[in-house]
């Protein structure tokens, strides 16, 4: 940043002195550092743009200073006039290119983006080449380099033909770029109209005939939110009835996991209303969002809130849930939670379906301990408001990690993906925890990975293939829709095999005493469960899921409520050790994994598992599938009665 400021500040100084070599050096620094900042400090670049010091203005300033230098060095008027004309034309062509690019982008906006349906008949045009379309402003502005270099060489040599050559190269390159993009604009004009696009989507849906829809919307979609959809994909794929996924934000496509299920992304409510889904009888909602009302208006279907995990947070017993026909919870705890808050939700509207996602979690009896106890610390985030803030990270995260390090345990730290989104204090605590883990790894000599070059290359290769299967390397959502085809379901086995191999290599390639801060999608939360001997967490759905393992777990009691009051307030405390804010109970809690016979909460966890997650037989998947089938049949029966009543009414009216 200092080089950036110094480079641009030096330009007018060297232009006015004048100093050719000083200006050339400052100009080179300004070019190179500007590019480096875009890569290494994008936030700083965005702040500059907010101050109206965007990239175009910076290039224009450098050009103006170059012409000032040429004038001070008494360059011929014809060179100055030609330079002014070429640079002016260059910036004009940049604006024209930007306008054409914007026009192409607007024409490539689709009313519906699609995956896993055959959209070859829609007539969608391919995306313009990346060198023309992506980061175009950076490339276009740098076309001034030949003219800049030519004029500087001419000023140094005293001969003006290098300036003429540089001017010509810049002008020809800029004109050629605009001409090529105009050809792409002609192709973009052949993009299908809205009516044709929706008609083709409806034709494909008529052939597939979906019966169950998972509907998701979130105002600020990012990778951090899409776990709410991704956690349900494998469950949907195992249903008896044909599923479809409906998303409302285009960014959702980027973070959707691999699936063979047809996926529709429909940003506008009017376009959603034009989709024909006559066979959809059940709509599942993993989250409460304002745009849910656009689907709830479909009276022919039954609407079900399935959530994205059972917990004692407000989201798991929200009064908004009254708008749904049914609420599906994991076990009896979820039913009791809704009854306790007294939202006038009838007991018959609550259905216990278990948690089908938990089948990959290994039981305590099958766990093989490592050389030292492994503690998974998975705090929740700070919530949307202080009233719903259950994170332990702010009040006790740092002292807890310090105490755990002092107890000589291996720590796996996996914070909620939204940590620090609302609270700077949470973000600061998160950084402090990671710094503590890094420092202790270095102290132990466990900072280095055992990863060989071959293993590291294989991990990257697996990740690339996982991203490819998930459609994350297939261009923008318009290009993905153009390329959409009915998928081969055989890649499901490959997907699971790749994840298994990635996790095996990851854990084997690190020191067995090494702490981990898990911030990415891999390793998954459930793989962290399988590595851990114990969980320490907050009031969140992570706890309810971990209960499936029957391993010891501790809940943080950051406000030091009396034990009886805490357990009465939070269902998930039923099988938990309670950890006070000062962490004075930590040594005693860790005895449950150091001395397995000293685990007084073990009997409570067994009973508590059934209370929270339901019985093991029938399996959660069987119960979920049965619930879908039952509700679908109920919706079909009610629709049949409605159609019969409507037809009878029509006969009476005609008579």
N, C-alpha and C positions, 0 to 999 in steps of 0.2 A: 504493500500500500504506500509505503514511503517512496519507493522507486517510481510508482505510478504518479504520485503527486509531484515528485521532483522532475520527472520527465516532462510532464505537461507544463509545469511552471517555468522550466528552462527554455521551452520553445520560443516564447516571445522575447526573452532576454537575448538568446543567440541570434534571433532574426533581426533585432534592432542594432546589435553591436556593429556590424554583422559578423558572425563566426560560422563558416560553412561546416567545418568538422564538428564543432560543438553542436550545431543544429542537427547534423546527420546522426550523431550519437544519441542526442535526446529524442529524436524521432524514432530511432530503432528501439530505444528503451520503452517509449510510449506504446509502440506496436506490440512488442513482446509481452510486456507486463500487463497490458490490457487483456490479451488473450489468456495469460496465466490466471488472472483474477476471475475470468469467467469460469474457469475449471476449478480453481482452488478456493475461491471466496465469492460464490454467487450471491450471497446475501449482501455483501458490500456493493456489488454491481447493481443489485436491485435498489439499494439505498441511493446510489447515484442517480438512477433513473427517476426515483421519486423526487429528487431535487432538480429535475429537468436536465440533468447532465448525462443523457443517454448516449448510446454508442454513436448514433448518427451525428449528434452535436460534437462529440469528441473528434470524430473524423473531419468534420467541417472546420473545426478550430485548427487542427493540424495543417489542413490544406491552406487555410487563410494565412497562417504563419509562414508557410513555405512561399507563398506568393509575396508576402512582405519581405522575406529574406531576398528573394530574387530582385525585387524592386530596389532594396538597399544595396545590392551588389551590382546595380545598374545593368540588369539584363535588358536586351532590346525590347522595345514596346511590342513588337509582333509576337515575341515569345510570351510576354505577360498576357497579352490579349488572347492568344491561342490557349494558354494555360487556363485563364479564367473561363473561356468558352468550353474547354474540355471538362474541367472540373464541374462547371455548372451543368453541363449535359450529363455528366456521370451521376450527379445527385438527382437530376430530373428523371433519368432512367431508373435509378433506384426506387424513386417514388412510384413510377409507372409499374415496375416489377412488383412492388408491394401491393399495388391495387389489383393487378392481375392475379397475384397469388391469393389475395383475399377473396376475389371472385371465384376462383377455383375451389377454395376451401368451402365457401358457402354452397356451391353447387354439389359438393360431395357430402353434404350433411344429409343423412338418411332419417326418415321418420322412425324406422325400426332397424336396429342392428341385430344380426342373427349369427348364431353358431349352431352347428350340428343339424341343419336342414339344408337340402340341396337348393342353393340360390343361384345356380348357373343360368337359369332362365330369366333372371331379373334385369339383365343388361347393365350391370354396374361396371363402370370403367375402372381400369387399374389405376393405382396411385401413381402420380408422376414420379420420375426417378428421384432418388433421395438427394442427389447432388443438386437438383433444381429446387426441391421442395422443402427439405429439412435445413433449418438454420440458414436460410437463404440470405438474410440481411448481413450476417457475418461475412459470407462469401462475396456478396456483391460489393460491399464497402471496400473489401480488400482488393478489388479490381483497380483501385487508385495507385497500387504499389508501382506498376510500371511507369506511370506518369511521374510519381514522386521521385523514384530512383533516377529516371531519365533526366529530370530537371536538375537534381543534385549533381549528377555526373557532368551535365552540361555546364553548370556554374563552376565546377572545379576545373574542367578542362578548357573552358573558354571557347568551346565549339558547341554549336547549338543543335546539331543533328541528333545527339542522344535524347534531347528533350522532345524533338519531333517524333522519334521512334516510340518513346514512352507514351506520348500523347496518343499516338495512333493505336498502340496496343490496348490502352485503357478504353478508348472510344469503341474500337471494334469488339472487344470482349463484352462490354456492357450492352451494345446493340445486339450482339449474337445471343446473349443470355435472355434478353427480353423477347427476341424473335422465337427462340426455342420454347419459352414458356407460353407464348401466344398459341403455339401449336398444341400445347397441352390444354390450353383453355378451350380450343375447338373440340377436343375430345371430351372435356368435362361437360360441355353443353349437351352431350348425348347421355348424360346420367338420367336414370329413370325418374319420371315424375312421381310425386307422392302417391297418387291413386294406383299407379301401376305397381309400385313397390309393395304397398299394403295388400293389393290383390294377389301378388305372388306369394307373400307370406301366408295369407289366408289359404291359398291353394296348397301350400306345403303342410300347413296345420291340418287341413281337411284330410290329407293322406295319412298323417301321423295320429290324429285324434287323441290329443292329451286328455287325461282324466283327472290329474292332480297337478296343481300349480303351487310352486313356492314363490312368494312375492316379496321383494325386498326393495326398500328405498332408504336412503340416508342423505341428509343435506350436504354433508362434507365427506363424500366417499373417498376412502384411501385404503391402502393395504391394511391399515389398523382396524377398519370396520368390516372388511369382507370376510373375516373369520366367522361372522355370524351366518353367512351363507355357506361357506366352504365346509363347515362342520356337519352340515346336513346332506351334502352331496352323495356320499356313499350310502346313506340311509335311503335316500330317494331312489337310487339305482337298484335297490333290492326290493322295491315295492312290487306288488302284483299288478298294480295299475300304472298306466303310462304317465310319466311325470314331465313337466315343463318348468323351466325357471324363468321368471319375469323380473327384470331389473328396470330401474327408472333412471339411473344416472350412467352416462357413457363411460365414465372413469371406472365403473364396476368391471368392465370387460378386462381391463388391464390386470386386475388382481384376482380374477376368478380362477379357481383350481381346475384341474383336468376333469372332464366329464364327457360322457356320450349323450347326456340329456340335452334336448333342444333348449337353447337359451335365447330369449328375446329381450332386447333393451329398448324401451319405449319412453323417451324423455317427456313427451307431451301427453297430457290427459286426453285430448281430443283424438290423438292417434291410437292410444290404448283402447278407447271406446270403439274404434273401428275393427279391432281384432276379433275374429270369430272363434270363440272357444265354447261351442255348444255342449261338448261332452265333459267339460271340467265341472266336477261336482264338489271338489274339496280344494280350498285355497289355504295354504299354510303361511303364517307370518312369523318370521324369527325376530322381528323387532317392531316396536311401536313408532310409527312415523306419520307425519301429516298427510303424505301422499297415499297412505293406506286407504283413505276414503275413496280414492278413484277406483279401487278394486272392490271395496266393501259394498259398493252400490249394485253389484251383480247379485240379484236376488235369487237366481237359479242355483247358486252354489252355496255350500256351507263354509263358513269362515272360521279358522282355527288359529289361536295364538299358541305357538310352540316355543317361543323365546329362544335364547341362545345360552341356556344353562340355568339350573335352579340355584337360587341363593336367597339370602335374607335381605337383599337390597330391595328398594322400592320397585325396581323394574320387574321383579318376579311376583309382585302382588299389586299391580297398578290398577286404579279404578277405571282407566281407559279400556281395560280388558273386557268390560261389560259390552262393548260393541261387537264382540265375537260370539259366534254361536256356541263354540266350545273352547275350553282352555285345557291344553294337554300339559301335564306335569310329570315329573319322573316317578314320584312315589307319594306315599301318604303325607309326607312333610309338606309337599307343595299344596295339597288339598287343604291341610290345616292352616297353612299360611294365608290362603285366600279367605277362609272362614274367619280367621282371627281379625283381619282388617275390616271386615263387615262392609264390603262394597255391594251388598245385595246381589252377589253372584250365586246362583243356585248351585247346590251340591251336584245336581245332575249334569250341569254344564262342565264339570271338571272331570277329566279322564286321566287315569294314571297309565302312562305308556312306557315308563323306564327311560333309560338313556342309551339308545342303540350305539352311540359313538364309542362307548367305553370298552368294547370287546377286546381291544388291543392292550389293555392295561393288565400287567402281570400281578398275580396275587402275592400277598406277603409270604405265603408258604413256598412259593416258587422263586423267591428272590435270593440271589447269592451275594452276600455282603463283600465289600472290597476291603483293602488293607486298613482304611480308616472310615468312620461313619460318614455318610453323605447326606447333607441336609439341603433340601430344596427350599429356597426362600422365594416365594412368588407373591409379592404384594400386589394388591389391586391398585387402580389409579385413583385420582382425587375426585372423580365424579363431576357431574355437570354443575353442581352447586355444593356449598358447604354443608347443607342439610343431608346430602347423600355422599359425604366424604368418609370413606371407611379405610383409607390407606394408612398403613403403619409407617410408610416410608418417611413421611415428614416428621412425626414426633419421635420415632424410635428406630428408624431404619439403620442409621449409621452406628449407634451404640450396639444394636443387635449384631451387626456384622463384626464389630470389634470383639464382642463377647464370644461369638462363634469361632473367630480366629483364635482367640485365647484358649478355647476348649479343644483345639487341635482336631477340627473336623474339616472335611472337604465341602465346599459350598458351591451349589449351582444356583445362580441368581437369575431369575426370569421374571422381569417386571411386566405388568400389563402393557400391551402395545400403545395405549393412549397415555402412558405416564408422562407427566410434564406438559400435556396439551393445554391444560387450563391454569396450572399453578407453577409459577417460577420456583417456589420452595420445593415442590416435588421434583422438578427437573434438577435442581441443585443437589438434592439428596441422592437422586439416582446417579449423578456424576460422582459424588463422593463415595458411594458404595462401590462403584466400578474401580475407582482409584485405589481404594483399600484392597480390593481383591488383586489388582495388578501388582501392587506393592508387596503383598504377602506372597504371591507367586514368585516374585523375584527373590524375596528373602529365602524362600524354601528351595530355590533353584528349580522350580517347576514352571518357570515362565515359558521355557522353550517347548515347542511341540516336537513330538517324535516323528512328525510327518516327513516322509521322504519325498523327493521330487516326484517320483512315480505316483505315490499316494495322493499328493496334492493335485497332480494333474488329473487323476481319476475322479477325485471329489468334484473338481470343476467340470469335468466331462459329464458326470452324473447330473449335476445341477443344470447344465445346459440342456440336457435331454429332458429333464423334468420340466424346465421352462418351455421347451418345445412342445411337449405333450399337453401342457396347460394352455398353449396358444399365446404365450407371452412374447414370441418372436415372429409374429405373423403380421406385422404392420399395424396401422391404425384400425379402428373398429370398422371403417368402411371397407378397407382391404380384406379384413377378416370375414366380413359379410360376403364379399365377392367370392372369396375362396371357400365359403362354407359348403360342406358336403355332409351326407349322412355318414357318420364315423364308423370305423371298425371297433367293435367293443373288445376286441382281443388285446388292446393295449392296457387294459385294466391290470392284468397280471404283470406286465412290464413295469407299470407305475408302482405297484407295491414292491416288486423286486428291487427297483432302483432306490426307493426310500429305505428299504431294509439294508441294502449294501452301503448307502451313504451313512446311515447311523452307525453301522458296525465299524466302518473305516474311521469315522469321526472320533468315536470314543476310544478306539484302539490306538489312534495316532497321537494321543496326548498323555502326558505324565499322569499316573494314577492318583497323584496327590494334588493335581492342578485344580484350582478354582475356575469356574466358568461363569461368564456373564452372557447369557443367551438373549440376543436382541433381534435376531432374524426369524424367519419362518422355520428354519431348520437349525438345531433339532426341534422337533415338535414338543408341545407341552407334555403329551402322554409318554413320549420317549424319556423326557426328564423325570416323569413319575417312575418309570421303570428303573432308572439309574439310582433314585434316591432311597435312603432308608427311612427318611422322615420328611414331612412337609411342615413348613412354618408359613402361614398365610393369614389373610384378613377375611372379613365377611365377604365372600364372593363365591361364584359358581365353581371356582378352582377347587375349593374344599369339598364340595359335594361330589365332584368327579373323582377326587383322590380317594374318597371313602371306598370306592370300588375295589381298591387294592388291599384294604384292611390293614394297611401299615399305620404306625403311629403318626399323629399330626397334632400340631399346636395352633391355636388361634390367638392372634395378638389382641390384648385387652388394653389398648392405648390410653383409655380414659380411666383405667383402674377401677372399673365397676366391681362391686361385690360379685363373687362367683355365681351365687344363686340368681342375682339380677341379670347378669350377663347371659347365663344359660337360658333363662326364661325369655330373654329378648331375642336371642338368635338360635334358631333351630339347629344350625350346623355345629353348634358347640356341644351337641349331645354326646359325641364320642371323642371330644378333644381335650388335650391339656391346654390350660389357659396361661398365657405368657403375659406377665405384667410389664408395664412401661419401662421399668428399670432393669428388666431381664434378670431379676434375682432368682427366679424359678428355673432359669435355663439349665443349670447343671443337673437338677433333679429330673427335668423333662428328658434330657439326653440320656439318662440312665435307661430309659425304655428301649433304646437301640443298642446301648453298650452292654446292657444286661437284660436280654430279652425276657428273662423270668420276672424281672421287675417292670412290669407293664400293666398297671392296674386298670387302664382304660381298655385293654384288649377285649374283654367280654362285652363292654358297652359298644365298641365299634362294630362288632358282628351284628348286634340287634339294630344298631343305628343304620347300618348299610341298607337293610331291608326297608326301614322306615323312610329313608331318603330316596332310594333308587328302586324300590320295589323288589319283588321276588326274582330269583334266578330262573325259575321255571313257571310259565313259559318265558323264553328269552325276551329281552327288550325289543329286539327286532320283530319278533313274532307279535308282541303286543302292539307295537306301533303299526305294523301292517294290518292287523285286525281292526284297529281303530279307524284307519283310513278306509278299509273296505266297508265297515259298518256305517260310517257316516256317509260314504258315497252312495250306498244303497238307500239310506234314509233320504238323501237329497233327491235321488232319482224317483223314489216313491212319491215324495211331496210334489215334485215337478209333474209327475203323471197325473196326480189328483188336480193340480192347478190347470193343466191342459184340458182335462176332461171337463172341469167346471167352466173354463173359458169357452169351449166348444158348445156346451149346453146353453150358455148364456147367449152365444151368437145365434143359435137356432131359435131361441125364444124371441130375440130381437127381430130376426127376419120374419118370424110368424106374425 
